[in-house]
Each structure stands twice: as structure tokens, then as C-alpha cells.
Amino acid sequence: MAKNFVLGIDIGSSVIQSVIVGWDKRAENLKVLGAGSFPAAGVRRGKIIELEETSKSLKASVAMAEKKAGVRV
């Protein structure tokens, strides 16, 4: 599988979602390796109002995606 990965993040008012993808040489396309989702804290009406709380939620979402993908980004 790929040695290079891409991490996509969506910070919403209610949930933070993360996805890790890598290039599959055999299929010649991107493959989703892992995804994570965690309730958003510190975000109201699409704006970050508590950076520390949002950071904790973001880290948790990314950690879930990393665990499922079996990689660290």
C-alpha cells in the first residue's frame, strides 16, 4: 500500500470527522484506509469558540482514523 497518506478533516458544529486515504498502485486510485468521528466541542454556529476543547475533539477524531487505518499521520 501507499507510503504517503492524506488526512481530510471536517470540523462541524456537532461532529468532527476525519478520513485517511492512500494511493493504491494496483487499482490506480485512492483507497480509504480509516475514518473517525467525534462529537465537536467548542464549536458553535460553525465558529471555533473554545480552541482547547475543539483541539481535544479533533485529536480524538484523528486518533480513531489512525487506529482504523493502522498508520500515524
N, C-alpha and C positions, 0 to 999 in steps of 0.2 A: 504494500500500500504506500501511500504518499509519505514523504518526509516533511512536506510543507503543508500546513493546515491554515484554514481561515476560520476566524471566530466571528459570528454575527450576533449582535445584541439588539434587543428591542426593549426599551425602557418605557413601560406604560404606566398609567395611573394606578392600576390594580395588580399588575403582574410584570415581572421582568423575565424575558425569555432569552435563552442563549442556544446557539447551534454551532457545532464544529463540523466542517466539511474538509475533505481532502480529495486530491485528484486520483482517480482510478485509471491507471495506464491501460489496463486490459480493455476496459469498456470505453475509454477515452471520454470520460465525463466526470462530473463532480459526484461524490458519494457522501451522504450524511453519515457521520460517524457517531455522533451523540447529540442529544438535546437536553436542556434543562429549563425548568420553570420554577419561579419562587415568588411568593406574594411581595409586591412592591411596598416598601416602607419609605416614608419621607418624600413621596411624590403626590402632589395634589394638582388636579386640573392640568396635567401634562407638564408641570414645572417641578423641578427638584427644590424642595424647601428645607430638607434636612439631609445634607450631604453625607454625614456619617451613617445614618440609617439606610439611605439608598445604597451606599457603598457595601454595607453588610449584605443586603438583598442581592446586589449584583454579584458579589463574590460567591454567595450560595448557589445562585443560578449557574454560574460558570463552573463551579465545582461539580455540580450534578452532570453537566455536559461532559466535563473531562472524565469523570468516573465511567460514564456510559461509553465514551469513545476509547477509553484506555490510553489517553495521552494527556500531557500537560501543555497548556498554551500560555 
